[in-house]
Amino acid sequence: MSTETRFEFKAEARQILDLMIHSVYSHREIFLRELISNASDALDKLRFEALTNDALRPLTEDLHIRITADPKERTLSVSDNGIGMNRDEILQYIGTIAKSGTRDFAKALKEAKDKTSAPEFIGQFGVGFYSSFMVADKVTLVSRRAGDTKAWKWESDGTGTFTLEESARDSHGTTVMLHLKPIDKDDDDAEDYTQEWVIRDIVRKYSDFVAYPIRMKVERQKWPKDADGKTPPDAKPETVIEDETLNSMKAIWMRPEKEVSEEEYKEFYKHISHDWNDPLRRIVFKLEGTTSEFRALLFLPSKPTPEMFLQPKERGIHLYIKRVFIMNDCKELIPEYLRFVRGVVDSEDLSLNISREILQHNKQIQIIKKSVTRKVLDTFKAMRNEDRKKFLEFWKDFGATIKEGLFKAEEDRDKLFEVCLFPSTAAGDDLCTLEEYVERMKPGQDAIYYVTGETRTTMENSPLLEAFRDKGYEVLLLSDPVDEVWVQFVREYKGKRLVSAAKGDVKLGTEEEKKKAEEAVKQKSETYKDLLEFLKTRLSDHLKDVRLSSRLTSSPACLVGDLGDMSPHMETLLKASGKELPKVKRILELNPDHPLVEKMQALFAKNKEDPVLLDTAEILYNQALIAEGGKPENPAAFSKKVADLLLKAL
Ligand code: ADP
């Protein structure tokens, strides 16, 4: 047998453990919920692996969780005969806190003023096991991976190091033994977790629905009975030890909604989601069709959990078939853009030995996915209609993820547009749906206009919108990175084109107004033709064209792109993600009615080699960059040019 090896906890893990050890959190009992949850997950995993691994199948015959308490020794153990962990897995999952979300957690923890509420978000970061240190001064974990012969023992007092050594265990699975802290007499919340009734209460409260029996040996006083089933008058009770199952194991989604308490739903949500916050909303429904029959119990979280960002490929829906757990995070059941939805789907028609491969093409699964998606999107709509303010809060956290559906799930696009909210020049803090936008469209307006950019303020004040403002046209102000993507895919909404205000040539107003404007630009283009040609040649390093604008009313110049060009915001986003990009040259549009542009024309007619001409053009170009929230290409040279010009003007 190999000897014990000592490891140091990573700094972040130490911080969390330190918090646990000194926790004054009043619901310390939840440590048991966390351990039972982990055990239940481990049983799920074994059952799932056994579906495709015959050697493991005999191990799934009596899956259960056992709680053992020893009041004299002050120990409490939770053991399971689930998947277990090998040495590497223990090191990876228990030894260090490897998840990157933990770093954010540690940071949040440092910043949190009220340390007592900190455990509320511990669960979100997947450090549930560590909550044992709220009640224990030493924790011993012994585990044997199903299929392995070796077992491993992990032990720590939570203060800086842990040990790992080879050990023995009769069968596969994991036992977590807590060496409980002495009971603090001055602490009102202190409880003796070795007492049968305390354990029974906690299990009922938090883990009643766990699908595996949670067993415990209990002492019973038994009165002897005679052949007639009567207790003889002189009999004395004898103490017997019996195995009792503490939980009802009732599938919560099979029970009528009005018979399940809010508390039970909340605890179930926490059990399946590993989120310590209460859910925002629950969605209970069933489909009883001829082609498919299933029940679903779904939850919307109140805040995004780190998994949403760390493992966006995983989805939080568990699949059951006729009450039997099949797998968690079944990505075939829900589209990726709804990956934050948690819950359970229980099908009546699928075959129990279904595999991941079959799932992808299974017709029943596709029906379930479609109906789950529709139900969730309908719920969003209902939420918005019930309480727009509250829905906006939700939208702030999840809207960007939901909008991914606009291009990842074309079949849901129409329904998604009924839900999606966008900021716009006319919508205020309430944001608007496309339907609301269309209702506000002006006579003669035949398209839905949008701009993309980094912030709402820069977009709102951009010279690009001058003509729109002038005409009273509303413009969508899209600042989420995902907006850059979906606008590439969506060409129209209910017959109205979706048009970028920053690309191509925009002409606004009625047919007549458009014609007039075109005429005017044509005429002026004659006058300005040579100047435009000259500037285009001289500024060709930065620009692909210089032309007159019909979208400016008060500014002298702005920058636009061709229809297929990447927007500057998209360029910034891609560069920030480390992509090498060729320079995207833009188009400089000049306002022919602006005195500055008129003066430039006069100067050009007099002496086109006057350096002031080119300097002015360069300043206009850089100003246009600044106006859209960008930076001058060469800030120092730009400042110098401005200063020189100012000096001349004084
Ligand atoms: P979470 O359960 O939120 O992932 P924990 O810190 O409680 O976070 O557990 C970390 C990981 O350790 C689990 O994801 C699981 O892989 C492993 N683990 C914990 N308990 C057990 C157990 N009883 N059996 C097998 N693996 C376990």
Residues whose N, C-alpha, C, O or C-beta is under 5 A from the ligand:
A	BS01	ADP	N38 A39 A42 G84 Y93 I94 G123 G126 V127 G128 F129 Y130 T174 H274
